[in-house]
């Protein structure tokens, strides 16, 4: 574990000391400047999000298929996924790509016997193999991916998660986009992730499911396409990333110690002079579920964002101007927003309740109120547009419920900051469960086939 640089330590000390000094000062230019600067920062971020909404409207033009399809490697790193591995294998079997140009690895931990037995019990396409990851530390998804990368024979490689349902034509779109890149500086393409819950109603967590789906829609249908169009780097999603194998090996693969290795890799590719892009064919995923599943997952994400921001702020000049802006407006803004949402909502509620009780007009600074209103409006707008593109339901109830969801991010942030200090490399795994609707459909199909066979006999 690397310690912060002297520059990072100095920046933290200066910011903390300035904040304490200004907080203790009753009045004066410094305190006024601080009171004004914070809302201004949030206003600028809101305008940035509005600009991304406009920029995301223009989609990339379709490109013709290459003269020869490149060899493709598909990897899914799995641990304790015996429940969903039959479903995953069935979904990967639908991939529409030349079979003789395709290889795949189900990367399993050596001691994960249950997942291994479940994988062996399912018929797999000839191109999909089981790959055993030898024991070692850290036991994380990126370490397993690096083990698969070392054995990949493809020109391109993509990563899927256990619960994924990728569009069958996604690999063809990505391969065509890579082939159209004449200077070979395009290193990674991110497919949009869309949340789709087909579980029975009594298994669902409507509040978290809907808010999570809207959050994903805003990110993958608005923010990432706009950042790609601007030629800015962005934190990758943990799945449905498509890479050039030679570039990925040159980068040393994924950082096995970072719990959001995807976010780190997006900026690391940019730092070495490569570009990132976005494609149209989506991957469908299930939401994590209730707060007992959502909170550990979000804690891991925010802890990884803190790790990644710390790593890349060690040498911010190496990212350049656009890279620095991207780092601040994605990871930095996400961390600040997660920390501020809860206290901001509490401040508004206390001010309104106190004013109502005293029968007076609430004393709220115009700049702060403007920042809150415009910030919420930009989030609602990007969520609404992203939801429309992703086919996700979004209504007035979802909009009114969103501040409560945002406030819960502060709980996750506090937990993440503490875990970064006490357990920086611990991986909080999200539990996955098979889709009951798909399982029922598969069982019905199997039953029909069996009845047909009996009648034929």
Secondary structure, 3 states (H helix, E strand, C coil): CCCCCHHHHHHHHHHHHHHHHHHHCCCCHHHHHHHHHHHHHHHHHHHHHHHHHHHCCCCCCCCCCCCCCCCEEEEEEECCCCCCHHHHHHHHCCCCCCHHHEEEEEEEECCCHHHHHHHHCCCCCCCEEEEEECCCCCCCHHHHHHHHHHHCCCCEEEEECCCCEECCCHHHHHHHHHHCCCCCCEEEEECCEEECCCCCHHHCCHHHHHHHHHHHHHHHHHHHHHHHHHCCCCCCCCCCEEEEHHHHHHCCCCCCCCCCHHHHHHHHHHHCCCEEEECCCCEEECCCCCHHHHHHHHHHHHHHHHHHHHHHCCCHHHHHHHHHHHHHHHHHHHHHHHHHHHHHHHHHHHHHHHHHHHCCCCCCCHHHHHHHHHHHHHHHHHHHHHHHHHCCCCCHHHHHHHHHHHHHHHHHHHHHHHHHHHCCCCCCCCCCCCCHHHHHHHHHHHHHHHHHHHHHC
